[in-house]
Amino acid sequence: MRISTKLTIAMSLAAGVLYVSSGSAAADQIGYAVDDTLNLFSVDLTTATATPIGYTGQLLEGLAVSPTGSLFGTDDYGNLYSVSKTTGATTLIGYTGLGDVEGLSFRGSTLIGTDFSGSGGPTTVYSISTTNAVPTAITSFQQGPVRAMATVNTNTVDVASDSPVSQSLVQVNLLTGANFNLGQLPTNGLSVTGTDLISALNFGTDGTLYALDALGNDYIISSNGAGTLVGNTGGQDWLDLTMASFGVPADPPAPVPEPNSVALLMIAALGLMGVRAWHKSGGSPRS
């Protein structure tokens, strides 16, 4: 067999590794979510598959995972809890005094939440201590009540709001309180006046905004609020969603080389081996 033929076969195999590695590198988007049965779930948002984790014992309206992987929840009274990712069990941290906190997220390492403002007043975003639940006001804006919140960047959040149109996607500047209605969130063809259909919202590690509604539907949300249905998770009335690996991975894996890098190194090594073999044979066209 010619050396060039051997090298061609070897490089083809390496290219196959590159192709397979590239395909396997795209992981499903996994989140934690809570529903009205007081249960914590792991939800694969790529396939719209929900797996029960355990009973929380609390009606958690807000859910957020920290950059280090700790899971927190808030209930409809304003209590803050730590939540076990393995059993769903909750431990009371303290009382925020904010009433119903449905918008909950992390702004870097700082937990932030919104009051519900159900009486029609401004909605306020607070930083909330994960040690004692003490809130500190950050900014207020005239769009609410807020059903869910997702962090866009350090200074910006997206919220699912009941105004200006019920189930609106509103973007809020945390420095100034300036806000802009991006568009209406998916309503599943139903009247949503006074109805809480989407109260679970979060960005995936792929930068995609995902939402879960009160009928168990899993959506990808575009920049104008429009939704693309991924599927139905089983009819759950979802109350909030947080990504399991948002920003900094919640459960950091051991560092490994990128699959594409591994395949490219294999190709380079095989090419070098082929050149050496060619030289050893004195440049002969045969092995």
C-alpha positions, -999 to 999 in steps of 0.1 A, spaced: 0 0 0 14 34 -9 23 57 20 2 84 5 -28 60 5 -22 51 42 -20 88 50 -52 95 32 -70 68 51 -56 80 84 -66 116 77 -100 105 67 -105 87 100 -93 118 118 -118 139 99 -145 115 109 -135 120 145 -137 158 139 -172 154 125 -184 132 153 -168 153 180 -184 185 166 -218 169 166 -214 156 202 -201 189 215 -236 205 213 -252 196 246 -289 198 255 -299 228 275 -308 217 310 -327 238 336 -343 235 370 -380 243 372 -408 243 398 -445 238 393 -477 243 413 -475 208 428 -446 220 449 -421 198 430 -386 206 416 -378 192 382 -349 189 359 -360 200 324 -343 194 291 -354 224 272 -339 210 240 -363 180 240 -391 194 263 -386 166 288 -392 170 325 -378 147 352 -390 150 388 -363 156 414 -383 160 446 -409 177 468 -400 213 478 -428 217 504 -432 253 493 -450 271 466 -419 286 450 -427 314 426 -391 323 419 -360 301 412 -324 310 405 -291 292 405 -259 310 414 -227 310 394 -213 285 419 -242 262 416 -263 270 447 -301 269 440 -324 295 457 -362 300 456 -387 326 468 -424 319 477 -456 339 473 -451 354 508 -416 367 502 -396 340 520 -362 331 506 -351 294 506 -320 274 497 -331 244 475 -314 211 472 -307 202 436 -307 165 444 -338 161 466 -358 194 461 -358 200 499 -359 236 510 -343 254 539 -356 288 550 -330 316 548 -352 345 558 -381 368 550 -375 395 524 -405 416 533 -413 420 496 -444 399 494 -447 377 463 -413 375 445 -418 359 411 -389 375 392 -356 360 405 -322 357 389 -285 363 394 -267 394 384 -232 381 385 -228 367 420 -257 389 433 -292 375 437 -318 399 424 -356 398 426 -387 418 419 -417 427 440 -450 418 424 -465 453 424 -500 438 419 -517 470 430 -505 487 398 -475 507 413 -440 506 399 -420 473 400 -388 475 420 -357 453 414 -338 444 446 -306 427 454 -313 400 480 -288 387 505 -284 349 502 -273 349 538 -302 366 556 -327 376 528 -323 413 534 -333 433 502 -317 465 489 -335 485 461 -316 488 428 -342 505 405 -379 508 398 -398 508 365 -434 512 354 -441 478 339 -456 451 360 -466 428 377 -435 408 368 -440 370 365 -404 360 356 -370 376 351 -339 366 331 -305 384 332 -293 396 298 -261 412 312 -249 431 343 -270 461 336 -300 446 318 -328 421 325 -357 408 305 -390 403 323 -423 386 316 -448 413 325 -486 419 326 -482 453 310 -483 472 287 -500 442 271 -506 410 292 -476 387 289 -453 412 274 -415 407 271 -400 439 286 -363 448 288 -352 469 317 -320 489 323 -310 483 359 -289 515 360 -317 539 350 -350 520 352 -356 527 315 -377 500 300 -388 489 265 -416 466 254 -400 441 231 -433 424 222 -459 399 233 -450 365 246 -467 334 232 -503 331 244 -511 297 229 -541 313 211 -559 318 245 -571 350 261 -544 360 286 -561 390 302 -554 387 339 -540 352 333 -505 341 342 -494 319 312 -457 324 311 -440 328 345 -408 307 338 -381 325 318 -343 321 315 -314 322 291 -296 290 282 -258 286 280 -263 290 242 -276 325 246 -312 314 237 -341 327 258 -364 298 269 -398 299 285 -423 275 301 -460 282 304 -489 272 326 -498 244 302 -465 226 301 -453 242 268 -416 248 262 -407 277 240 -377 294 224 -383 331 227 -371 355 200 -359 391 205 -394 404 198 -412 381 223 -425 357 197 -422 320 206 -412 288 188 -428 258 204 -402 231 213 -428 207 228 -448 199 259 -432 187 290 -463 169 304 -489 196 312 -472 211 343 -482 245 355 -447 259 355 -439 287 380 -403 295 373 -372 283 355 -335 286 360 -307 272 339 -285 246 355 -254 260 339 -259 297 333 -228 318 329 -203 299 351 -212 262 351 -232 251 381 -213 218 384 -180 226 367 -166 196 348 -129 187 347 -113 208 320 -108 188 287 -96 198 253 -121 210 228 -132 181 206 -123 200 174 -89 208 188 -83 171 196 -92 161 160 -70 188 145 -41 176 166 -46 141 154 -46 152 118 -14 172 123 3 143 141 -7 118 113 6 142 87 40 144 105 41 106 107 35 103 70 63 127 61 87 109 84 78 75 68 82 90 34 117 102 42 127 68 57 117 51 25 140 73 6 111 90 -12 100 57 -27 64 57 -38 59 23 -21 61 14 16 
